[in-house]
Amino acid sequence: MKQPIHTDMAPKAIGPYSQAIQSGKTVYFSGQIPLNPKTMEIVGQDFAMQATQVFLNLQAVAQASGGSLDAIVKLTIYLTDLAQFPIANEVMMKFFKQPYPARTTIQISALPKGAQIEVDAIMCL
């Protein structure tokens, strides 16, 4: 059985998907890009600002599902430029503490709306 998770504190889906789906005690997050949830626009061109917005969006979805970032067990980070990897790490460490979630980081050619970063997650409640 699956239950959709939705919050107005994170961007609305820009396609046919849910912000997250809960199945049992596991929550599967759709990828979050750096959209301001109120304006649905990318927050700017600064990579650190974009990364921060992505983690704020993930945090909002985590809270809407009854959890927190501390309950996230797996992250996948998609970057359009792997040279931004150190900045992604710095920003992530502002939102997570040890033990950090398992993580994969990959470079891809493009993201929706010209975003520089997208992150999806798996959380256990």
TIKOL-537977 format. One line per 2 residues: for each residue x, y, z of N, C-alpha, C. Coordinates in nm, 2 decimals. Layout:
residues N
X,Y,Z,X,Y,Z,X,Y,Z | ...
***
This chain:
residues 125
0.08,-0.12,0.00,0.00,0.00,0.00,0.09,0.12,0.00 | 0.05,0.22,-0.08,0.13,0.34,-0.08,0.05,0.47,-0.06
0.11,0.56,0.01,0.03,0.68,0.05,0.12,0.80,0.00 | 0.06,0.89,-0.08,0.13,1.01,-0.12,0.15,1.11,-0.01
0.27,1.17,-0.01,0.30,1.28,0.09,0.30,1.41,0.01 | 0.24,1.51,0.07,0.23,1.64,0.01,0.24,1.75,0.11
0.32,1.86,0.08,0.32,1.98,0.17,0.34,2.10,0.08 | 0.27,2.21,0.12,0.29,2.33,0.05,0.42,2.40,0.08
0.49,2.34,0.18,0.62,2.40,0.22,0.73,2.36,0.12 | 0.70,2.27,0.03,0.80,2.22,-0.07,0.73,2.25,-0.21
0.81,2.26,-0.32,0.76,2.28,-0.45,0.65,2.18,-0.49 | 0.55,2.22,-0.56,0.46,2.13,-0.62,0.53,2.04,-0.73
0.48,1.93,-0.75,0.54,1.84,-0.86,0.52,1.91,-0.99 | 0.62,1.91,-1.07,0.61,1.97,-1.21,0.59,1.86,-1.31
0.54,1.75,-1.27,0.51,1.64,-1.36,0.42,1.54,-1.29 | 0.39,1.43,-1.35,0.30,1.33,-1.30,0.37,1.24,-1.19
0.40,1.30,-1.08,0.46,1.23,-0.96,0.42,1.30,-0.83 | 0.45,1.23,-0.72,0.42,1.28,-0.59,0.55,1.34,-0.53
0.54,1.43,-0.44,0.66,1.48,-0.37,0.73,1.36,-0.30 | 0.65,1.27,-0.24,0.71,1.15,-0.18,0.59,1.05,-0.17
0.63,0.92,-0.16,0.54,0.81,-0.13,0.58,0.74,-0.01 | 0.49,0.71,0.08,0.52,0.63,0.20,0.46,0.49,0.17
0.54,0.39,0.20,0.50,0.25,0.19,0.55,0.18,0.32 | 0.46,0.15,0.40,0.50,0.10,0.53,0.57,0.21,0.61
0.69,0.18,0.66,0.76,0.28,0.74,0.87,0.34,0.66 | 0.87,0.32,0.52,0.97,0.38,0.43,0.90,0.49,0.35
0.98,0.60,0.34,0.93,0.71,0.25,1.03,0.73,0.14 | 0.98,0.73,0.02,1.06,0.75,-0.10,1.04,0.89,-0.16
1.14,0.97,-0.15,1.13,1.11,-0.20,1.15,1.12,-0.35 | 1.07,1.20,-0.42,1.10,1.23,-0.55,1.22,1.33,-0.55
1.29,1.35,-0.66,1.40,1.44,-0.66,1.35,1.58,-0.64 | 1.42,1.66,-0.56,1.40,1.80,-0.54,1.50,1.88,-0.61
1.45,1.98,-0.68,1.54,2.08,-0.74,1.53,2.21,-0.66 | 1.61,2.31,-0.69,1.61,2.43,-0.60,1.50,2.53,-0.64
1.37,2.48,-0.63,1.26,2.57,-0.66,1.21,2.63,-0.52 | 1.18,2.76,-0.53,1.12,2.82,-0.42,0.97,2.77,-0.42
0.92,2.72,-0.31,0.79,2.66,-0.31,0.68,2.76,-0.33 | 0.70,2.89,-0.30,0.60,2.99,-0.32,0.60,3.04,-0.47
0.71,3.06,-0.53,0.72,3.12,-0.66,0.73,3.01,-0.77 | 0.78,2.89,-0.73,0.81,2.78,-0.83,0.92,2.82,-0.93
1.00,2.91,-0.88,1.12,2.95,-0.97,1.25,2.91,-0.90 | 1.35,2.88,-0.98,1.48,2.85,-0.93,1.53,2.97,-0.84
1.60,2.94,-0.73,1.63,3.04,-0.63,1.75,3.13,-0.68 | 1.82,3.10,-0.78,1.93,3.18,-0.83,2.03,3.10,-0.90
2.14,3.16,-0.94,2.25,3.09,-1.01,2.36,3.04,-0.92 | 2.36,3.09,-0.79,2.47,3.05,-0.70,2.45,2.90,-0.66
2.55,2.82,-0.68,2.53,2.68,-0.65,2.50,2.65,-0.50 | 2.57,2.72,-0.41,2.54,2.69,-0.27,2.40,2.73,-0.23
2.35,2.84,-0.29,2.21,2.88,-0.26,2.11,2.77,-0.32 | 2.14,2.72,-0.44,2.06,2.62,-0.49,2.06,2.49,-0.41
2.18,2.45,-0.36,2.19,2.33,-0.28,2.12,2.35,-0.15 | 2.13,2.46,-0.09,2.06,2.49,0.04,1.91,2.48,0.02
1.85,2.53,-0.09,1.71,2.53,-0.12,1.67,2.38,-0.14 | 1.75,2.30,-0.20,1.71,2.16,-0.22,1.70,2.09,-0.09
1.79,2.11,0.00,1.79,2.05,0.13,1.67,2.10,0.22 | 1.64,2.23,0.20,1.52,2.29,0.27,1.39,2.22,0.22
1.39,2.20,0.09,1.27,2.13,0.03,1.26,1.98,0.08 | 1.37,1.91,0.08,1.37,1.78,0.14,1.33,1.78,0.28
1.37,1.87,0.36,1.34,1.88,0.50,1.19,1.90,0.52 | 1.13,1.99,0.43,0.98,2.01,0.44,0.90,1.88,0.41
0.95,1.81,0.31,0.88,1.68,0.27,0.90,1.58,0.39 | 1.02,1.57,0.44,1.04,1.48,0.56,0.95,1.51,0.67
0.94,1.64,0.70,0.85,1.68,0.82,0.70,1.65,0.78 | 0.66,1.67,0.66,0.52,1.64,0.62,0.49,1.49,0.63
0.59,1.41,0.63,0.57,1.26,0.64,0.59,1.21,0.78 | 0.61,1.31,0.87,0.62,1.27,1.01,0.77,1.23,1.05
0.86,1.27,0.97,1.00,1.24,1.00,1.09,1.36,1.00 | 1.22,1.34,0.98,1.31,1.45,0.98,1.43,1.41,0.89
1.52,1.50,0.86,1.63,1.46,0.78,1.72,1.36,0.85 | 1.72,1.35,0.98,1.79,1.25,1.06,1.75,1.11,1.02
1.62,1.09,0.98,1.57,0.96,0.95,1.60,0.92,0.80 | 1.66,1.00,0.72,1.70,0.97,0.59,1.82,0.87,0.59
1.80,0.76,0.52,1.91,0.66,0.52,1.98,0.66,0.38 | 1.93,0.72,0.28,2.00,0.71,0.15,1.96,0.84,0.07
2.07,0.90,0.02,2.05,1.02,-0.07,2.12,0.99,-0.21 | 2.06,1.04,-0.31,2.13,1.04,-0.44,2.13,1.19,-0.48
2.25,1.24,-0.51,2.27,1.38,-0.55,2.31,1.38,-0.70 | 2.24,1.46,-0.78,2.27,1.47,-0.92,2.32,1.61,-0.94
2.44,1.62,-1.00,2.51,1.75,-1.02,2.53,1.77,-1.17 | 2.51,1.89,-1.22,2.54,1.92,-1.36,2.69,1.95,-1.38
2.76,1.97,-1.27,2.90,1.99,-1.27,2.97,1.93,-1.15 | 3.04,1.82,-1.17,3.10,1.75,-1.05,3.20,1.84,-0.98
3.25,1.94,-1.04,3.34,2.04,-0.97,3.27,2.10,-0.85 | 3.14,2.10,-0.84,3.06,2.15,-0.73,3.05,2.05,-0.61
3.11,1.94,-0.63,3.10,1.83,-0.52,3.15,1.88,-0.38 | 3.26,1.96,-0.37,3.29,2.00,-0.24,3.19,2.10,-0.18
3.13,2.18,-0.26,3.03,2.27,-0.21,2.90,2.20,-0.16 | 2.87,2.10,-0.24,2.75,2.01,-0.21,2.78,1.94,-0.07
2.90,1.90,-0.05,2.93,1.84,0.08,2.92,1.94,0.19 | 2.97,2.06,0.17,2.96,2.17,0.28,2.82,2.20,0.31
2.73,2.21,0.21,2.59,2.25,0.24,2.53,2.13,0.31 | 2.55,2.01,0.26,2.49,1.89,0.32,2.52,1.88,0.47
2.64,1.91,0.50,2.68,1.90,0.64,2.61,2.00,0.73 | 2.55,2.10,0.68,2.47,2.20,0.76,2.34,2.14,0.79
2.29,2.04,0.72,2.16,1.98,0.74,2.16,1.84,0.80 | 2.28,1.77,0.79,2.29,1.63,0.84,2.40,1.62,0.94
2.39,1.53,1.03,2.49,1.50,1.13,2.52,1.35,1.12 | 2.64,1.31,1.18,2.68,1.17,1.18,2.58,1.09,1.26
2.55,0.97,1.22,2.60,0.90,1.10,2.52,0.96,0.98 | 2.60,0.99,0.88,2.54,1.05,0.76,2.47,0.94,0.68
2.37,0.98,0.60,2.30,0.87,0.52,2.40,0.82,0.41 | 2.37,0.70,0.37,2.44,0.64,0.25,2.42,0.74,0.14
2.51,0.75,0.04,2.49,0.85,-0.06,2.56,0.81,-0.19 | 2.50,0.85,-0.30,2.56,0.84,-0.43,2.56,0.98,-0.49
2.66,1.02,-0.56,2.67,1.15,-0.62,2.72,1.13,-0.77 | 2.64,1.18,-0.86,2.67,1.16,-1.00,2.66,1.29,-1.08
2.73,1.30,-1.19,2.72,1.42,-1.28,2.63,1.37,-1.39 | 2.54,1.46,-1.43,2.45,1.44,-1.54,2.45,1.56,-1.63
2.40,1.55,-1.75,2.41,1.66,-1.85,2.32,1.77,-1.82 | 2.20,1.75,-1.77,2.10,1.86,-1.75,2.00,1.82,-1.65
1.94,1.92,-1.59,1.83,1.90,-1.49,1.71,1.99,-1.53 | 1.59,1.96,-1.48,1.47,2.04,-1.51,1.49,2.19,-1.47
1.44,2.28,-1.55,1.44,2.42,-1.53,1.58,2.48,-1.52 | 1.68,2.41,-1.57,1.82,2.46,-1.56,1.89,2.45,-1.42
1.83,2.37,-1.33,1.89,2.36,-1.20,2.03,2.30,-1.21 | 2.11,2.32,-1.11,2.25,2.27,-1.11,2.25,2.15,-1.02
2.15,2.12,-0.94,2.15,2.01,-0.84,2.01,1.96,-0.82 | 2.00,1.83,-0.80,1.88,1.76,-0.77,1.91,1.65,-0.67
1.83,1.63,-0.57,1.85,1.53,-0.47,1.72,1.45,-0.44 | 1.74,1.32,-0.44,1.62,1.23,-0.40,1.67,1.16,-0.27
1.58,1.09,-0.20,1.61,1.03,-0.07,1.52,0.92,-0.04 | 1.56,0.84,0.05,1.48,0.73,0.11,1.49,0.75,0.26
1.38,0.75,0.33,1.37,0.77,0.47,1.30,0.66,0.54 | 1.35,0.61,0.66,1.28,0.51,0.74,1.22,0.58,0.86
1.10,0.56,0.88,1.03,0.62,1.00,1.04,0.53,1.12
***
